[in-house]
Amino acid sequence: MTKSPTDEASLPQEPGDNYVQSFARGLEVIRSFSAESQRQTLTEVAERTGLTRAGARRILLTLHTLGYVRHDGRLFQLSPRILDLGFAYLSSLPFWNLAEPVMEKLVADVKESCSAAVLDGTDIVYVLRVPTQKIMSINLGVGSRLPAYCTSMGWMLLAGLPEDELRTRLIQSKPMARTPKTKVSVEDLMDCIAQIRQQGWSQVDQELEEGLISMAAPIRDRNGTILAALNISGQANRTSASVMQERMLEPLLAAASSISKMLGRQHF
């Protein structure tokens, strides 16, 4: 199982005196479940986390007692209560309640899906999504993660980082070709993101998935720091990259600016 990087620039840190190993192992068990591994045996959880069967069993039974895991006697799976952990993050950032109506209007205007995401290590994490129709083979929703190096929101968010930190994250991403158009050279990506900094928006033309084009704009806090990214996505066979720029860039930038202004008026 591929482990998702954590925040704090995703730099590895040595556990110190304040490190609670049992808690960390519990999180590893939770992260072992995914769309491909929705239901697992005890042995599978132990293998995916590197824990002993006894250790994995203790954690799973603890999560079961707390209501975060279901168990039918053989297979374990996460329960809906696990969503409380993610919603705790979203509810701590109430400005997303302000963003949703703006995103809904944008979707109505451009007739394409709209999403918002934040940067977490080398990934983007979806925090809000207003779809029109399914345009990707990947099922996306709140909490979904995608690599930053090949997504429009990822490029926009990476553009907000200092040069040294940007390079570090790109190297840690270990870019690989998702399509024939994916940029995998760190230098090429650095040049691309430098251009995005200047123009103030980003566009990915089938870098993540063939047939998918997306464009992103920054959502900034009151200090001008890029806090999140807003994007619209479309199908290449219906809307070319140039047509998307011509018809949708201005509404996208206006929506991102509107959310940024509302964010600047809030006191969190």
N, C-alpha and C positions, 0 to 999 in steps of 0.2 A: 504493500500500500504506500502511495506517495504521500508524505506528510506535508501539510500546508505550513508555510512559514508564518511566524508570528510577527507582530509589529515591532516597534523599536528599531526600524530600519532593517529588520530581519537578521541582525547581526547575532551570531551565536554567543551565548553568555554562559560562563561556568556557574553551576549551581552554588549558592552560598549558604550561609547559616540560616537564611530565611526561606530557603527552598523546601517546600513540603512535597516530598516524593510521592506519597500516597495520593495526594490531590492531583499531581501531574499525571500519574498513571490512570487515574479515573478519567481525566480528560482524553487521554490516549484511547481508552476503551470507547468513549463516546464518539471520537473521530473515526474509529474503525468502521462505523456504519456509514453507508453511502447508498446512492441510487443503485449501484451494482451489488451492494452487500446489505440489503435491507434487513435480512434475517440471517442470523449466524448461529452456529453451534458454539459451545464453549471452546472447543479445540480451535475453531476458526478465529475466534476473538484472540485467543492466546497467541496463535501464529502471527496474526496481523500486528499485534502490539509488542511482541517479543516478551510477553509475560509468561510465567508458569501457569499451568492450568489452575492450580490452587489460588494463585494471585488473581487471575482473571475472574475466577468464580466468586471470590470475596467481593470484588468490585461490582460485578454484575448483580449479585444478590443485594448489595447495598443500594445500587441504583434502582433495583426492582422494589425494594422496601420504600424508597423515597418517591416512587411513582414515575421515574424517568425511563424505565425499561419494562417491557412485557416479556413473559416467559410462558411457553405452552408445555413445558416439561422437557423439551429438547432444544427448541430454537428460541433465541433472544431477538428482540427488536425494540427500537426506540418507541416511546409512547408520545402522543401529542404534547404531553407536559414538557418535553424537552424544548419546545418552542418558547417557553417562558424565558429561557436563557438568552435567546436572540432578541426577543421583544423587550427585554430589560435594556438592551443597548439602544434599540430604536426609541423606546419611550423616554430614554434619558436625553434624546436629541429631538425635542418637540418641533423643531423647524420643519421636519419632514411632513408634518400635518399641513404646513403652509405650502410645501412644494407640490403636493399631489394635485390640487386643483389646477395649478399652472401646467403640470404635465398632461393632465386630461385635456385641457384646451389645446395644447400643442398637438396632441394625437388627433384631435378632431380637425385641426387645421391642415396638417400635413398628411394625414391618413397613413401614418407609419407608427410602429411601436416606439415607446420612449422609456428609458431607464435612468436610474441614478445609482452611482456606485462610489465607494470610497476605496482607498489604497490600504492593503494589509500585507506588508512584506513585499513579495513579488507578485501578488495577486490583486485583482480587484474583487470586491465583494458587493453584490447587489443589495441595495437597501430599499429600493422602491422600483416598481415596474408597472407600466400601463401598456399592455399589449393590444395590438389590433388583431393579429392572427399569427399562427405559428410560422415563423420564417427560418428557424434553425433546427438542426437535428438534435441540438442540445436543449433539454428542458430547463428553462431559466425561471427563477423566482427569487424572492427575498432570501438572502443567505447564500445564493449560488456564487461560486468562485470561478474566475477565468484568469489565465495568465495576462499580466499587464503588458508584456512586450508585443502582443499581437492584437490588441483591442484598442478601439478609439478612445474609450474612457481611460484605459491604462496609459496610453500615450499622453493624454491630457493631464492625468494625475502625476505621471513621472516628470512632466515638464515643470512641475512646481517644486521639484527637488533641487538642491545644490548639485553642482557638477560631480563632485566626488561621490556623493551618496547615490546619484543616478547611475554612475558607472558601476558602483558596488552592487546595486540591485540588479542591473542588467546581467552582470557576470553571474550572480547567484541564480538568476532565472534559467541559465543554461538554455538559451533559445534553440528551439528545434523547429523544423519545417512542418507546419500544419497543412499548408497548401503550397503549390509552386511559387506563390507570391510572398510567402512569409519571409520577413527579414530576419536573418539569424546571426548576422555580424553585429557585434556590440558597437563597432565604430559606425556602421550604417545606421543603427538605431539612435546613437548619440547625435548624428547629423540630422536625422529626421526629427527628433525631439527638439533640437535647437531651433529648427524652422517653425515648429509648433509654438514654441515660446514667443516667437516674433509675431506670428499671425494671429495667435489667440484662440485657435480651434484646431481640431485634428480630424482626420478622415482615414479610415481603413478600408481598402478595396480588396476584399477577399483574402485578407491575411490570416484571419482566424478560421474561416470556413468558406469553401467555394460557393459562390452565389450570394454571399452576404456582404453588404456594404453598410458601413455605419459612420456616423459623424458625431463628434462630441465637443462640448463647450464647458468651460470651468464654472463652478459655483464657488464664490469666494466669501470669506468672512469679512468682518468690518475692517480688518487690517490689510485686506487684499490677498491673504494667503489662500491658496486653492484648498478648499475643504473637501470637495466632492466633484464629480463630473456628471454631466447630463448628456444623454445621447439619443439619437434616433437611428433606427435600423431599417433597411429595406433590402429587396431582392434585386440582384444585378440584372436579371432578365426583364425586370419591370421598370427599374429606375437606375440609370447609370450614375457613376460617381459625379460627373459634371452636371447632370440634371439635378442631383441631390443638392449640390452646392448652389446652383442657380435658384432653385425653388424653396429650399428648406433651411439653408444656412442662416438667413436673416431671422426667421421665426425661432430657430434654435437658440441663437445668441440672445435674442430678446427674452426668451423664457428663462435662460440661465441668469441673465442680468436681473430679471424681476425677482427670482428666488434669492439672489445675492443681496439685493436691496432689502427685501423683507428680513433676511437673516441679519443684516446690519442694524435693523431697528429693534431686534430682540435682545433681551438681557437674560442670559443663561447662567 
